[in-house]
Amino acid sequence: MKITDVKAIGESKIEVFFEDDVCGIIDLGYLIQKGIFRELSDPFLFAKVYTTGEAIAWSDELEIDALNIYAKIVNKDPIEIADKYFAHATD
């Protein structure tokens, strides 16, 4: 799964678009209170969100991978999503 676009909405939410037409809004307020992600409490930095295709990012150090965001949007466990997208050749 590839992220095609991401937009900041307010001070803690992002809207994420995937190549398979899945899209959704994620509230990252819980994450902004933890570790290195505390930097995102700066609304100017938060608004600079971008995508690498495989992740959403604010810098080289502040990234969230596409799998976890996709799973959150479709309300599934990341393992279930990974099994679908990364099936072994023998399956």
PEQUI-V451228 format. One record per residue. RES is the residue in one letter. OMEGA is omega in radians with two decimals (none if undefined). Layout:
RES/OMEGA
RES/OMEGA
This chain:
M/-3.10
K/3.06
I/-3.13
T/-3.14
D/3.06
V/-3.13
K/3.03
A/3.08
I/-3.10
G/-3.03
E/-3.12
S/-3.10
K/3.04
I/3.00
E/-3.04
V/-3.14
F/3.13
F/-3.08
E/3.13
D/3.11
D/2.99
V/3.07
C/3.13
G/3.12
I/-3.14
I/3.05
D/-3.12
L/-3.13
G/3.12
Y/-3.08
L/-3.10
I/3.14
Q/-3.00
K/2.96
G/-3.08
I/-3.12
F/3.05
R/3.10
E/-3.10
L/3.04
S/3.01
D/-3.07
P/3.13
F/3.08
L/-3.13
F/-3.11
A/-3.11
K/3.14
V/3.08
Y/3.10
T/3.00
T/-3.03
G/3.13
E/-3.10
A/2.88
I/-3.01
A/3.02
W/3.08
S/3.10
D/-3.11
E/-3.08
L/-3.12
E/2.99
I/-3.05
D/-3.07
A/-3.09
L/-3.13
N/3.11
I/3.13
Y/-3.13
A/3.13
K/-3.13
I/-3.11
V/3.08
N/3.10
K/3.07
D/3.12
P/3.12
I/3.13
E/3.11
I/-3.12
A/3.13
D/3.14
K/-3.04
Y/-3.05
F/-3.13
A/3.12
H/-3.11
A/-3.12
T/-3.13
D/none
